[in-house]
Amino acid sequence: MSETAFILLVAPDPRRGQVIADALQGGERSFRMVTSRVESGAEAVGSLRVRAPDVLVIDFAAAGEGD
């Protein structure tokens, strides 16, 4: 495993975020994967300023819930 994929997961609901993160980690692949989960758009922007992800996953289903 020589390559590492960085995935940024934006999921406002921690439980849903964990389910998505677990699903992303499952399965076989020929590369290493690092997932970072944030709960808000502001946190996502902060993360993007530090490091650009290879993949950005946004849980739109949870957007606006609880507002």
Summary of the structure (lengths in Angstrom):
residues: 67
radius of gyration: 12.5
end to end distance: 42.3
largest distance: 42.7
contacts: 165
relative contact order: 0.34
helix: 37%
strand: 27%
